[in-house]
Amino acid sequence: MEYKVSTPYRVCPLGAHIDHQHGSVTGFAINKGVTLEFDITDNGEVDLTSKNYPGNTHFNVMDTPERELTWGDFARGAAIALGRKYQLKHGINGVVEGTLPVGGLSSSAAVIITYINAFCIANHIHITKPEIISTAIWAEHNYIGVRVGKLDQSCEVYCKKDSLLYLDTKDDSTEIIPLNDRMPSFEIMTVFSGLERSLAGSLYNARVDECKAAAYCLMAHSGMEYGKFQETFLRDVPYGIFCEYKDLLPENWRKRAFHFYTEQQRVKEGVKAWRAGNLQKFG
């Protein structure tokens, strides 16, 4: 194969599952991820095999293929998302491999970004980092059907070695915070539970809706102005409003909101500890 692209997986030490509510989050890219080796096809045909899953994926980048509910949907979604802005004429013929079991490390985002980069190479498309992120998110939202936030894609695009990514998902501001000289040596351990999962097959979308419902309800009870449900986020509701009206929320909605506000605070304190080189407090 003439070409090779790779995208790392990520871990989120602080800020888990609040990016879809416009929270502030942190992340590391790790030295494991998705790799695609490929050749370019002139007729737009895409033919892919996986070292992790059986079967192959075949479609044309100039078509709009329907979902097949297989691993190949991520390639289809990437092509459709990229094709919304750029004209795709060339396809790819390749082999994709993920180096860790699926689930928990943003494998879906990593493989979509890998395909986006491959289609860009094949079609001589020069795409910016924010475009890669927004294109990957569109594919997840509108083709795969999972309403993810920006954490995974941003980590996989912006993270740098020996640094912490600090991202505000409300205004997309990013900061790469390097290791403090006073930081003791450490390693990050990820543990595979034995259970593979996908966000599309989980209750992820229901959790997002519960967060939005909590925000909507808090706004209504407190007299805040609110608009469309899908444009409502817990980040827009002050913590004091939550404290005053939380007992009026159904238990699950209250739990989701409580996680958002406490996790926001953990991110702030954790970033401060990271800057100071206080690894114990960061942990």
Accessible surface in RSA format (square Angstrom, percent):
REM  Atomic radii and reference values for relative SASA: ProtOr
REM  Chains: A
REM  Algorithm: Lee & Richards
REM  Probe-radius: 1.40
REM  Slices: 20
REM RES _ NUM      All-atoms   Total-Side   Main-Chain    Non-polar    All polar
REM                ABS   REL    ABS   REL    ABS   REL    ABS   REL    ABS   REL
RES MET A   1   118.38  61.3  43.82  29.0  74.56 177.5  46.14  39.2  72.24  95.7
RES GLU A   2   134.38  77.1  98.40  74.4  35.98  85.7  40.35  78.0  94.03  76.8
RES TYR A   3    69.39  32.4  64.77  36.9   4.62  12.0  40.45  30.4  28.95  35.7
RES LYS A   4   135.62  66.2 106.44  65.3  29.18  69.5  53.40  48.1  82.22  87.6
RES VAL A   5    18.74  12.3  13.48  12.2   5.26  12.7  18.74  16.3   0.00   0.0
RES SER A   6    70.17  59.3  41.82  55.8  28.34  65.3  34.37  73.2  35.80  50.2
RES THR A   7     4.35   3.1   2.42   2.5   1.93   4.6   3.13   4.2   1.22   1.9
RES PRO A   8    41.79  30.5  37.68  34.3   4.11  14.9  41.01  33.9   0.78   4.8
RES TYR A   9     4.79   2.2   4.79   2.7   0.00   0.0   1.52   1.1   3.27   4.0
RES ARG A  10    30.21  12.7  30.21  15.4   0.00   0.0   0.00   0.0  30.21  18.3
RES VAL A  11    17.21  11.3  16.13  14.6   1.08   2.6  17.21  15.0   0.00   0.0
RES CYS A  12    26.88  20.3   5.57   6.2  21.32  50.1   5.90  15.0  20.98  22.6
RES PRO A  13    43.70  31.9  14.28  13.0  29.42 106.9  26.76  22.1  16.94 105.3
RES LEU A  14    10.43   5.8  10.10   7.2   0.33   0.8  10.43   7.3   0.00   0.0
RES GLY A  15     0.00   0.0   0.00   N/A   0.00   0.0   0.00   0.0   0.00   0.0
RES ALA A  16    35.86  33.0  35.16  54.3   0.69   1.6  35.86  50.5   0.00   0.0
RES HIS A  17    97.70  53.4  88.76  61.7   8.94  22.9  56.46  58.2  41.24  48.0
RES ILE A  18     0.52   0.3   0.47   0.4   0.05   0.1   0.52   0.4   0.00   0.0
RES ASP A  19    12.17   8.5   9.96   9.9   2.21   5.2   0.00   0.0  12.17  12.1
RES HIS A  20    15.29   8.4   7.75   5.4   7.54  19.3   8.64   8.9   6.65   7.7
RES GLN A  21     0.66   0.4   0.66   0.5   0.00   0.0   0.66   1.4   0.00   0.0
RES HIS A  22    41.76  22.8  41.76  29.0   0.00   0.0  25.87  26.7  15.89  18.5
RES GLY A  23     0.00   0.0   0.00   N/A   0.00   0.0   0.00   0.0   0.00   0.0
RES SER A  24     9.03   7.6   9.03  12.1   0.00   0.0   1.54   3.3   7.49  10.5
RES VAL A  25     0.17   0.1   0.17   0.2   0.00   0.0   0.17   0.1   0.00   0.0
RES THR A  26     0.36   0.3   0.00   0.0   0.36   0.9   0.36   0.5   0.00   0.0
RES GLY A  27     0.00   0.0   0.00   N/A   0.00   0.0   0.00   0.0   0.00   0.0
RES PHE A  28    18.37   9.2  17.98  11.1   0.39   1.0  18.37  11.1   0.00   0.0
RES ALA A  29    39.15  36.0  14.98  23.1  24.17  55.0  15.23  21.5  23.91  63.3
RES ILE A  30    29.97  17.1  17.64  13.1  12.33  29.7  25.38  18.3   4.59  12.5
RES ASN A  31   141.76  97.8 106.95 103.4  34.81  83.8  50.35 121.2  91.42  88.4
RES LYS A  32    94.94  46.3  89.71  55.0   5.23  12.5  38.70  34.8  56.24  59.9
RES GLY A  33     8.70  10.7   0.00   N/A   8.70  10.7   4.62  12.7   4.07   9.1
RES VAL A  34     6.23   4.1   5.48   5.0   0.75   1.8   5.48   4.8   0.75   2.0
RES THR A  35    32.73  23.3  31.56  32.0   1.17   2.8  15.45  20.7  17.28  26.1
RES LEU A  36     0.00   0.0   0.00   0.0   0.00   0.0   0.00   0.0   0.00   0.0
RES GLU A  37    72.15  41.4  72.15  54.6   0.00   0.0  12.76  24.7  59.40  48.5
RES PHE A  38     0.00   0.0   0.00   0.0   0.00   0.0   0.00   0.0   0.00   0.0
RES ASP A  39    52.17  36.5  52.11  51.9   0.06   0.1  19.86  46.7  32.32  32.2
RES ILE A  40    52.87  30.1  27.15  20.2  25.72  62.0  27.15  19.6  25.72  69.8
RES THR A  41    29.97  21.3  25.72  26.1   4.25  10.1  29.97  40.3   0.00   0.0
RES ASP A  42   121.25  84.9  99.11  98.7  22.14  52.3  33.58  79.0  87.67  87.4
RES ASN A  43    91.91  63.4  78.82  76.2  13.09  31.5  42.40 102.0  49.51  47.9
RES GLY A  44     0.00   0.0   0.00   N/A   0.00   0.0   0.00   0.0   0.00   0.0
RES GLU A  45    46.82  26.9  46.73  35.4   0.10   0.2  22.95  44.4  23.88  19.5
RES VAL A  46     0.00   0.0   0.00   0.0   0.00   0.0   0.00   0.0   0.00   0.0
RES ASP A  47    51.89  36.4  50.83  50.6   1.07   2.5  10.04  23.6  41.85  41.7
RES LEU A  48     0.20   0.1   0.00   0.0   0.20   0.5   0.20   0.1   0.00   0.0
RES THR A  49    59.26  42.2  59.26  60.1   0.00   0.0  51.21  68.8   8.05  12.2
RES SER A  50    18.97  16.0   2.43   3.2  16.55  38.1   0.59   1.3  18.38  25.8
RES LYS A  51   142.72  69.6 103.58  63.6  39.14  93.2  61.99  55.8  80.74  86.0
RES ASN A  52    74.37  51.3  41.62  40.2  32.75  78.9  17.54  42.2  56.82  54.9
RES TYR A  53    82.83  38.7  75.46  42.9   7.37  19.2  69.31  52.1  13.52  16.7
RES PRO A  54   122.21  89.1 102.91  93.8  19.30  70.2 114.94  94.9   7.27  45.2
RES GLY A  55    58.26  71.8   0.00   N/A  58.26  71.8  41.32 113.4  16.94  37.9
RES ASN A  56    88.93  61.3  63.07  60.9  25.86  62.3   8.84  21.3  80.09  77.4
RES THR A  57     1.62   1.2   1.20   1.2   0.42   1.0   0.42   0.6   1.20   1.8
RES HIS A  58   100.35  54.8  81.24  56.5  19.11  48.9  64.29  66.3  36.06  42.0
RES PHE A  59    14.63   7.3   5.91   3.7   8.72  22.7  14.63   8.9   0.00   0.0
RES ASN A  60    21.68  14.9  19.64  19.0   2.04   4.9   7.45  17.9  14.23  13.8
RES VAL A  61    13.36   8.8   0.00   0.0  13.36  32.2   0.80   0.7  12.57  34.1
RES MET A  62   114.99  59.5  78.60  52.0  36.39  86.6  56.48  48.0  58.51  77.5
RES ASP A  63    88.44  62.0  75.68  75.3  12.76  30.2  22.16  52.1  66.29  66.1
RES THR A  64   109.43  77.8  86.80  88.0  22.63  53.9  53.94  72.4  55.50  83.9
RES PRO A  65    25.61  18.7  13.55  12.4  12.06  43.8  24.18  20.0   1.44   8.9
RES GLU A  66   149.28  85.7 136.39 103.2  12.88  30.7  55.23 106.8  94.04  76.8
RES ARG A  67    86.92  36.5  61.83  31.5  25.09  59.7  29.12  39.8  57.80  35.0
RES GLU A  68   103.96  59.7  80.71  61.1  23.26  55.4  31.70  61.3  72.26  59.0
RES LEU A  69   140.99  78.5 111.07  79.5  29.92  75.2 115.21  80.9  25.79  69.4
RES THR A  70    63.66  45.3  50.17  50.9  13.49  32.2  57.56  77.3   6.11   9.2
RES TRP A  71    39.94  16.0  28.15  13.6  11.79  27.7  28.05  15.0  11.89  19.3
RES GLY A  72     0.00   0.0   0.00   N/A   0.00   0.0   0.00   0.0   0.00   0.0
RES ASP A  73     0.69   0.5   0.69   0.7   0.00   0.0   0.69   1.6   0.00   0.0
RES PHE A  74    43.79  21.9  43.74  27.1   0.04   0.1  43.79  26.5   0.00   0.0
RES ALA A  75     0.00   0.0   0.00   0.0   0.00   0.0   0.00   0.0   0.00   0.0
RES ARG A  76     3.60   1.5   3.60   1.8   0.00   0.0   0.00   0.0   3.60   2.2
RES GLY A  77     0.07   0.1   0.00   N/A   0.07   0.1   0.07   0.2   0.00   0.0
RES ALA A  78     0.00   0.0   0.00   0.0   0.00   0.0   0.00   0.0   0.00   0.0
RES ALA A  79     3.66   3.4   2.22   3.4   1.44   3.3   2.37   3.3   1.29   3.4
RES ILE A  80    28.81  16.4  21.23  15.8   7.58  18.3  26.76  19.3   2.05   5.6
RES ALA A  81     3.65   3.4   0.02   0.0   3.62   8.2   0.02   0.0   3.62   9.6
RES LEU A  82     1.91   1.1   0.77   0.5   1.15   2.9   1.91   1.3   0.00   0.0
RES GLY A  83    36.57  45.1   0.00   N/A  36.57  45.1  13.08  35.9  23.49  52.6
RES ARG A  84   147.76  62.0 105.17  53.6  42.60 101.4  33.09  45.2 114.68  69.5
RES LYS A  85   145.83  71.1 112.97  69.3  32.86  78.2  85.04  76.5  60.79  64.8
RES TYR A  86    52.58  24.5  46.61  26.5   5.97  15.5  45.05  33.9   7.53   9.3
RES GLN A  87   140.24  78.4 113.09  82.6  27.15  64.6  45.74  97.4  94.50  71.7
RES LEU A  88     8.45   4.7   2.00   1.4   6.45  16.2   2.00   1.4   6.45  17.4
RES LYS A  89   110.62  54.0 110.06  67.5   0.56   1.3  53.69  48.3  56.94  60.6
RES HIS A  90    50.60  27.7  50.60  35.2   0.00   0.0  29.91  30.8  20.68  24.1
RES GLY A  91     0.00   0.0   0.00   N/A   0.00   0.0   0.00   0.0   0.00   0.0
RES ILE A  92     0.00   0.0   0.00   0.0   0.00   0.0   0.00   0.0   0.00   0.0
RES ASN A  93    65.34  45.1  65.34  63.1   0.00   0.0   2.41   5.8  62.94  60.8
RES GLY A  94     2.47   3.0   0.00   N/A   2.47   3.0   0.15   0.4   2.32   5.2
RES VAL A  95    43.53  28.6  40.42  36.6   3.11   7.5  40.42  35.1   3.11   8.4
RES VAL A  96     8.52   5.6   8.52   7.7   0.00   0.0   8.52   7.4   0.00   0.0
RES GLU A  97    63.93  36.7  63.71  48.2   0.22   0.5   5.31  10.3  58.62  47.9
RES GLY A  98    15.00  18.5   0.00   N/A  15.00  18.5   7.90  21.7   7.10  15.9
RES THR A  99    68.41  48.7  42.21  42.8  26.19  62.4  49.07  65.9  19.33  29.2
RES LEU A 100    48.71  27.1  39.66  28.4   9.05  22.8  44.18  31.0   4.53  12.2
RES PRO A 101    54.44  39.7  39.45  36.0  14.99  54.5  48.49  40.0   5.94  36.9
RES VAL A 102    40.93  26.9  40.08  36.3   0.85   2.0  40.11  34.9   0.82   2.2
RES GLY A 103    24.81  30.6   0.00   N/A  24.81  30.6   6.35  17.4  18.46  41.3
RES GLY A 104    44.46  54.8   0.00   N/A  44.46  54.8  24.12  66.2  20.34  45.6
RES LEU A 105    26.15  14.6  26.15  18.7   0.00   0.0  26.15  18.4   0.00   0.0
RES SER A 106     9.34   7.9   0.00   0.0   9.34  21.5   6.88  14.6   2.47   3.5
RES SER A 107    18.63  15.7  15.91  21.2   2.72   6.3   9.78  20.8   8.85  12.4
RES SER A 108    25.29  21.4  21.46  28.6   3.83   8.8  20.19  43.0   5.10   7.1
RES ALA A 109     0.09   0.1   0.07   0.1   0.03   0.1   0.09   0.1   0.00   0.0
RES ALA A 110     0.00   0.0   0.00   0.0   0.00   0.0   0.00   0.0   0.00   0.0
RES VAL A 111    21.99  14.5  21.99  19.9   0.00   0.0  21.99  19.1   0.00   0.0
RES ILE A 112     0.00   0.0   0.00   0.0   0.00   0.0   0.00   0.0   0.00   0.0
RES ILE A 113     3.56   2.0   3.56   2.7   0.00   0.0   3.56   2.6   0.00   0.0
RES THR A 114     0.12   0.1   0.00   0.0   0.12   0.3   0.12   0.2   0.00   0.0
RES TYR A 115     1.10   0.5   1.10   0.6   0.00   0.0   0.02   0.0   1.08   1.3
RES ILE A 116     0.00   0.0   0.00   0.0   0.00   0.0   0.00   0.0   0.00   0.0
RES ASN A 117    38.88  26.8  38.03  36.8   0.85   2.0   8.74  21.0  30.14  29.1
RES ALA A 118     0.00   0.0   0.00   0.0   0.00   0.0   0.00   0.0   0.00   0.0
RES PHE A 119     0.00   0.0   0.00   0.0   0.00   0.0   0.00   0.0   0.00   0.0
RES CYS A 120     6.47   4.9   6.04   6.7   0.43   1.0   6.07  15.4   0.41   0.4
RES ILE A 121    66.90  38.1  56.03  41.7  10.87  26.2  63.12  45.4   3.79  10.3
RES ALA A 122     1.03   0.9   0.00   0.0   1.03   2.3   0.00   0.0   1.03   2.7
RES ASN A 123    18.67  12.9   2.69   2.6  15.97  38.5   2.76   6.6  15.91  15.4
RES HIS A 124   144.71  79.1 123.01  85.5  21.70  55.5  85.64  88.3  59.07  68.7
RES ILE A 125    21.67  12.3   8.51   6.3  13.16  31.7  11.88   8.6   9.79  26.6
RES HIS A 126   170.64  93.3 145.76 101.3  24.87  63.6 105.69 108.9  64.94  75.6
RES ILE A 127    30.90  17.6   7.05   5.3  23.85  57.5   8.08   5.8  22.82  61.9
RES THR A 128    75.99  54.0  68.84  69.8   7.15  17.0  71.95  96.6   4.03   6.1
RES LYS A 129   106.38  51.9 103.41  63.5   2.97   7.1  62.75  56.5  43.63  46.5
RES PRO A 130    82.16  59.9  76.09  69.4   6.07  22.1  78.79  65.0   3.37  21.0
RES GLU A 131    32.39  18.6  31.22  23.6   1.17   2.8  24.95  48.3   7.44   6.1
RES ILE A 132    18.03  10.3  18.03  13.4   0.00   0.0  18.03  13.0   0.00   0.0
RES ILE A 133    14.51   8.3  14.51  10.8   0.00   0.0  14.51  10.4   0.00   0.0
RES SER A 134    65.50  55.3  56.96  76.0   8.54  19.7  46.65  99.3  18.85  26.4
RES THR A 135    17.76  12.6  14.36  14.6   3.40   8.1   3.64   4.9  14.13  21.4
RES ALA A 136     0.02   0.0   0.02   0.0   0.00   0.0   0.02   0.0   0.00   0.0
RES ILE A 137    21.64  12.3  21.64  16.1   0.00   0.0  21.64  15.6   0.00   0.0
RES TRP A 138    65.72  26.4  62.19  30.1   3.53   8.3  55.08  29.4  10.64  17.3
RES ALA A 139     0.00   0.0   0.00   0.0   0.00   0.0   0.00   0.0   0.00   0.0
RES GLU A 140     2.74   1.6   2.74   2.1   0.00   0.0   0.03   0.1   2.71   2.2
RES HIS A 141    69.47  38.0  54.64  38.0  14.83  37.9  34.18  35.2  35.29  41.1
RES ASN A 142    89.67  61.8  53.77  52.0  35.90  86.4  11.87  28.6  77.80  75.2
RES TYR A 143    27.22  12.7  18.66  10.6   8.56  22.3  19.94  15.0   7.28   9.0
RES ILE A 144     6.95   4.0   3.13   2.3   3.82   9.2   3.13   2.3   3.82  10.4
RES GLY A 145    36.50  45.0   0.00   N/A  36.50  45.0  24.38  66.9  12.12  27.2
RES VAL A 146     1.71   1.1   1.71   1.5   0.00   0.0   1.71   1.5   0.00   0.0
RES ARG A 147    67.27  28.2  65.62  33.5   1.65   3.9  39.04  53.4  28.22  17.1
RES VAL A 148    11.04   7.3   6.10   5.5   4.94  11.9   6.10   5.3   4.94  13.4
RES GLY A 149     7.44   9.2   0.00   N/A   7.44   9.2   5.96  16.4   1.48   3.3
RES LYS A 150    56.03  27.3  56.03  34.4   0.00   0.0  39.12  35.2  16.91  18.0
RES LEU A 151     5.81   3.2   5.81   4.2   0.00   0.0   5.81   4.1   0.00   0.0
RES ASP A 152    18.55  13.0  17.92  17.8   0.63   1.5   3.41   8.0  15.14  15.1
RES GLN A 153     0.76   0.4   0.76   0.6   0.00   0.0   0.00   0.0   0.76   0.6
RES SER A 154     3.24   2.7   3.24   4.3   0.00   0.0   0.00   0.0   3.24   4.5
RES CYS A 155     0.44   0.3   0.00   0.0   0.44   1.0   0.00   0.0   0.44   0.5
RES GLU A 156    14.38   8.3   0.00   0.0  14.38  34.2   0.00   0.0  14.38  11.7
RES VAL A 157    23.82  15.7   5.55   5.0  18.27  44.0   9.57   8.3  14.25  38.7
RES TYR A 158    48.78  22.8  44.43  25.3   4.35  11.3  29.76  22.4  19.02  23.4
RES CYS A 159    23.62  17.9   0.67   0.8  22.95  53.9   1.37   3.5  22.25  24.0
RES LYS A 160   135.97  66.3 121.90  74.8  14.06  33.5  73.67  66.3  62.30  66.4
RES LYS A 161   180.61  88.1 150.04  92.1  30.58  72.8 112.75 101.5  67.87  72.3
RES ASP A 162    85.83  60.1  67.06  66.7  18.77  44.4  22.56  53.1  63.27  63.1
RES SER A 163    12.21  10.3   8.76  11.7   3.45   8.0   0.40   0.9  11.81  16.5
RES LEU A 164     0.04   0.0   0.00   0.0   0.04   0.1   0.04   0.0   0.00   0.0
RES LEU A 165     0.75   0.4   0.07   0.0   0.68   1.7   0.07   0.0   0.68   1.8
RES TYR A 166    53.63  25.0  51.42  29.3   2.21   5.7  26.83  20.2  26.80  33.0
RES LEU A 167     1.72   1.0   1.70   1.2   0.01   0.0   1.72   1.2   0.00   0.0
RES ASP A 168    28.19  19.7  26.41  26.3   1.78   4.2   8.34  19.6  19.85  19.8
RES THR A 169     0.19   0.1   0.11   0.1   0.08   0.2   0.11   0.1   0.08   0.1
RES LYS A 170   105.34  51.4  83.20  51.1  22.14  52.7  47.30  42.6  58.04  61.8
RES ASP A 171    96.10  67.3  66.15  65.8  29.96  70.8  41.42  97.5  54.69  54.5
RES ASP A 172    79.96  56.0  65.39  65.1  14.57  34.5  26.84  63.2  53.11  53.0
RES SER A 173    59.89  50.6  49.27  65.8  10.61  24.4  46.50  99.0  13.39  18.8
RES THR A 174    57.38  40.8  26.69  27.1  30.69  73.1   2.88   3.9  54.49  82.4
RES GLU A 175    69.50  39.9  64.38  48.7   5.12  12.2  34.11  66.0  35.39  28.9
RES ILE A 176    52.33  29.8  33.25  24.8  19.08  46.0  33.25  23.9  19.08  51.8
RES ILE A 177     9.46   5.4   8.79   6.6   0.66   1.6   9.46   6.8   0.00   0.0
RES PRO A 178    87.82  64.0  83.72  76.3   4.10  14.9  83.72  69.1   4.10  25.5
RES LEU A 179    63.08  35.1  47.52  34.0  15.56  39.1  47.52  33.4  15.56  41.9
RES ASN A 180    31.63  21.8  20.42  19.7  11.21  27.0   9.56  23.0  22.08  21.3
RES ASP A 181   152.16 106.6 114.09 113.6  38.07  90.0  41.11  96.8 111.05 110.8
RES ARG A 182   173.61  72.9 148.09  75.5  25.52  60.8  75.17 102.7  98.44  59.7
RES MET A 183    21.83  11.3   2.40   1.6  19.44  46.3   2.40   2.0  19.44  25.8
RES PRO A 184    74.71  54.5  61.45  56.0  13.26  48.2  73.18  60.4   1.54   9.5
RES SER A 185   115.66  97.7  83.10 110.9  32.56  75.0  56.46 120.2  59.21  82.9
RES PHE A 186    74.38  37.2  40.81  25.3  33.56  87.3  51.52  31.2  22.85  65.4
RES GLU A 187   168.23  96.6 135.69 102.7  32.54  77.5  53.40 103.3 114.83  93.8
RES ILE A 188    82.08  46.7  49.12  36.6  32.96  79.4  52.31  37.7  29.77  80.8
RES MET A 189   161.82  83.8 130.39  86.3  31.44  74.8  97.04  82.5  64.79  85.8
RES THR A 190    63.35  45.1  35.76  36.3  27.58  65.7  21.53  28.9  41.82  63.2
RES VAL A 191   117.68  77.4  83.21  75.3  34.47  83.1  87.09  75.7  30.59  83.0
RES PHE A 192   104.03  52.0  74.14  45.9  29.89  77.8  78.74  47.7  25.29  72.4
RES SER A 193    98.78  83.5  55.99  74.7  42.79  98.6  54.34 115.7  44.44  62.3
RES GLY A 194    56.59  69.8   0.00   N/A  56.59  69.8  26.31  72.2  30.28  67.8
RES LEU A 195   132.85  74.0 122.85  87.9  10.00  25.1 124.01  87.1   8.84  23.8
RES GLU A 196    97.02  55.7  76.93  58.2  20.09  47.8  26.37  51.0  70.65  57.7
RES ARG A 197    97.18  40.8  85.07  43.4  12.11  28.8  53.26  72.8  43.92  26.6
RES SER A 198    56.85  48.0  46.09  61.5  10.76  24.8  36.11  76.9  20.74  29.1
RES LEU A 199    36.04  20.1  28.23  20.2   7.82  19.6  28.23  19.8   7.82  21.0
RES ALA A 200    56.22  51.7  23.30  36.0  32.92  74.9  26.54  37.4  29.68  78.6
RES GLY A 201    70.63  87.1   0.00   N/A  70.63  87.1  34.51  94.7  36.12  80.9
RES SER A 202    47.35  40.0  21.49  28.7  25.86  59.6  29.94  63.8  17.41  24.4
RES LEU A 203   115.33  64.2 109.47  78.3   5.86  14.7 111.67  78.4   3.66   9.8
RES TYR A 204    20.03   9.3  15.62   8.9   4.40  11.5  13.63  10.2   6.40   7.9
RES ASN A 205    46.70  32.2  45.31  43.8   1.39   3.4  19.64  47.3  27.06  26.2
RES ALA A 206    40.69  37.4  32.44  50.1   8.25  18.8  37.78  53.2   2.92   7.7
RES ARG A 207    90.82  38.1  90.82  46.3   0.00   0.0  27.61  37.7  63.20  38.3
RES VAL A 208     2.58   1.7   2.58   2.3   0.00   0.0   2.58   2.2   0.00   0.0
RES ASP A 209    53.28  37.3  52.68  52.4   0.60   1.4  19.16  45.1  34.12  34.0
RES GLU A 210    28.73  16.5  27.81  21.0   0.92   2.2  10.93  21.1  17.80  14.5
RES CYS A 211     8.03   6.1   8.03   9.0   0.00   0.0   0.00   0.0   8.03   8.7
RES LYS A 212     8.85   4.3   8.85   5.4   0.00   0.0   8.61   7.8   0.24   0.3
RES ALA A 213    14.58  13.4  12.21  18.8   2.37   5.4  13.56  19.1   1.02   2.7
RES ALA A 214     0.00   0.0   0.00   0.0   0.00   0.0   0.00   0.0   0.00   0.0
RES ALA A 215     0.00   0.0   0.00   0.0   0.00   0.0   0.00   0.0   0.00   0.0
RES TYR A 216    64.23  30.0  64.08  36.5   0.15   0.4  44.50  33.4  19.73  24.3
RES CYS A 217    27.34  20.7  21.48  24.0   5.86  13.8   8.85  22.4  18.49  19.9
RES LEU A 218     0.00   0.0   0.00   0.0   0.00   0.0   0.00   0.0   0.00   0.0
RES MET A 219    11.47   5.9  11.47   7.6   0.00   0.0  11.47   9.8   0.00   0.0
RES ALA A 220    53.71  49.4  31.70  48.9  22.01  50.1  34.34  48.4  19.37  51.3
RES HIS A 221    86.00  47.0  61.25  42.6  24.76  63.3  41.18  42.4  44.82  52.2
RES SER A 222    30.39  25.7   0.92   1.2  29.48  67.9   2.18   4.6  28.21  39.5
RES GLY A 223    64.61  79.7   0.00   N/A  64.61  79.7  34.81  95.5  29.80  66.7
RES MET A 224    55.85  28.9  43.38  28.7  12.47  29.7  50.23  42.7   5.62   7.4
RES GLU A 225   168.20  96.6 145.90 110.4  22.30  53.1  64.76 125.3 103.44  84.5
RES TYR A 226   110.45  51.6  74.60  42.4  35.85  93.3  42.93  32.3  67.51  83.2
RES GLY A 227    52.44  64.7   0.00   N/A  52.44  64.7  39.09 107.3  13.35  29.9
RES LYS A 228   143.83  70.2 135.69  83.3   8.14  19.4  89.82  80.8  54.01  57.5
RES PHE A 229    65.48  32.8  60.67  37.6   4.80  12.5  60.67  36.8   4.80  13.7
RES GLN A 230    98.46  55.1  88.04  64.3  10.42  24.8  57.83 123.1  40.64  30.8
RES GLU A 231   113.14  65.0  95.91  72.6  17.23  41.0  37.95  73.4  75.20  61.4
RES THR A 232     3.60   2.6   2.17   2.2   1.43   3.4   1.43   1.9   2.17   3.3
RES PHE A 233    36.25  18.1  36.25  22.5   0.00   0.0  36.25  22.0   0.00   0.0
RES LEU A 234     0.10   0.1   0.00   0.0   0.10   0.3   0.00   0.0   0.10   0.3
RES ARG A 235    65.52  27.5  47.73  24.3  17.79  42.4   6.55   8.9  58.98  35.7
RES ASP A 236    49.44  34.6  34.60  34.4  14.84  35.1  19.54  46.0  29.90  29.8
RES VAL A 237     2.50   1.6   0.00   0.0   2.50   6.0   0.00   0.0   2.50   6.8
RES PRO A 238    76.06  55.4  63.96  58.3  12.11  44.0  75.75  62.5   0.32   2.0
RES TYR A 239   123.43  57.6 116.77  66.4   6.66  17.3  80.68  60.6  42.75  52.7
RES GLY A 240    46.90  57.8   0.00   N/A  46.90  57.8  36.56 100.3  10.33  23.1
RES ILE A 241    36.51  20.8  36.02  26.8   0.49   1.2  36.02  25.9   0.49   1.3
RES PHE A 242     3.08   1.5   3.08   1.9   0.00   0.0   3.08   1.9   0.00   0.0
RES CYS A 243    53.41  40.4  38.98  43.5  14.43  33.9  23.67  60.0  29.74  32.1
RES GLU A 244   121.08  69.5  87.18  66.0  33.90  80.7  37.87  73.2  83.21  67.9
RES TYR A 245    46.74  21.8  46.25  26.3   0.49   1.3  21.87  16.4  24.87  30.7
RES LYS A 246    75.45  36.8  75.45  46.3   0.00   0.0  25.49  22.9  49.96  53.2
RES ASP A 247   117.50  82.3  93.85  93.4  23.66  55.9  33.28  78.3  84.22  84.0
RES LEU A 248   102.32  57.0  78.98  56.5  23.34  58.7  83.32  58.5  19.00  51.1
RES LEU A 249     6.62   3.7   0.00   0.0   6.62  16.7   0.54   0.4   6.08  16.4
RES PRO A 250    67.02  48.8  53.98  49.2  13.04  47.4  66.41  54.8   0.61   3.8
RES GLU A 251   112.38  64.5 104.42  79.0   7.95  18.9  27.19  52.6  85.19  69.6
RES ASN A 252    65.24  45.0  63.21  61.1   2.03   4.9   9.11  21.9  56.13  54.3
RES TRP A 253    77.04  30.9  77.04  37.3   0.00   0.0  62.43  33.3  14.62  23.7
RES ARG A 254    72.10  30.3  72.10  36.8   0.00   0.0  13.43  18.3  58.67  35.6
RES LYS A 255   103.55  50.5  95.88  58.8   7.67  18.3  56.87  51.2  46.68  49.7
RES ARG A 256    45.26  19.0  42.03  21.4   3.23   7.7  11.72  16.0  33.55  20.3
RES ALA A 257     0.00   0.0   0.00   0.0   0.00   0.0   0.00   0.0   0.00   0.0
RES PHE A 258   111.44  55.8 111.44  69.0   0.00   0.0 111.44  67.6   0.00   0.0
RES HIS A 259    70.74  38.7  68.69  47.7   2.05   5.3  50.32  51.9  20.42  23.8
RES PHE A 260     4.74   2.4   4.74   2.9   0.00   0.0   4.74   2.9   0.00   0.0
RES TYR A 261    20.76   9.7  13.12   7.5   7.64  19.9  13.75  10.3   7.01   8.6
RES THR A 262    49.89  35.5  46.19  46.8   3.70   8.8  41.50  55.7   8.38  12.7
RES GLU A 263     9.03   5.2   8.98   6.8   0.05   0.1   0.14   0.3   8.89   7.3
RES GLN A 264    21.57  12.1  21.21  15.5   0.36   0.9   9.28  19.8  12.29   9.3
RES GLN A 265    88.49  49.5  87.62  64.0   0.87   2.1  36.67  78.1  51.82  39.3
RES ARG A 266   116.79  49.0 113.10  57.7   3.69   8.8  52.00  71.1  64.79  39.3
RES VAL A 267     0.00   0.0   0.00   0.0   0.00   0.0   0.00   0.0   0.00   0.0
RES LYS A 268   115.94  56.6 108.60  66.6   7.34  17.5  58.35  52.5  57.59  61.3
RES GLU A 269    78.40  45.0  77.29  58.5   1.11   2.6  21.93  42.4  56.47  46.1
RES GLY A 270     4.88   6.0   0.00   N/A   4.88   6.0   4.48  12.3   0.40   0.9
RES VAL A 271     5.97   3.9   5.97   5.4   0.00   0.0   5.97   5.2   0.00   0.0
RES LYS A 272   141.40  69.0 138.35  84.9   3.05   7.3  83.45  75.1  57.95  61.7
RES ALA A 273     3.87   3.6   0.00   0.0   3.87   8.8   3.87   5.5   0.00   0.0
RES TRP A 274     1.50   0.6   1.42   0.7   0.08   0.2   1.42   0.8   0.08   0.1
RES ARG A 275   106.48  44.7  91.66  46.7  14.82  35.3  48.04  65.7  58.44  35.4
RES ALA A 276    51.48  47.3  39.86  61.5  11.61  26.4  44.62  62.8   6.85  18.2
RES GLY A 277     8.16  10.1   0.00   N/A   8.16  10.1   0.42   1.2   7.73  17.3
RES ASN A 278    66.54  45.9  59.24  57.2   7.30  17.6  16.87  40.6  49.67  48.0
RES LEU A 279    40.24  22.4  36.44  26.1   3.80   9.5  36.44  25.6   3.80  10.2
RES GLN A 280   167.97  93.9 144.73 105.8  23.24  55.3  56.55 120.4 111.42  84.5
RES LYS A 281   122.79  59.9  96.48  59.2  26.31  62.6  60.85  54.8  61.94  66.0
RES PHE A 282    21.44  10.7  14.38   8.9   7.06  18.4  14.38   8.7   7.06  20.2
RES GLY A 283    92.94 114.6   0.00   N/A  92.94 114.6  49.04 134.6  43.90  98.3
END  Absolute sums over single chains surface
CHAIN  1 A    14312.6      11132.3       3180.4       7683.3       6629.4
END  Absolute sums over all chains
TOTAL         14312.6      11132.3       3180.4       7683.3       6629.4
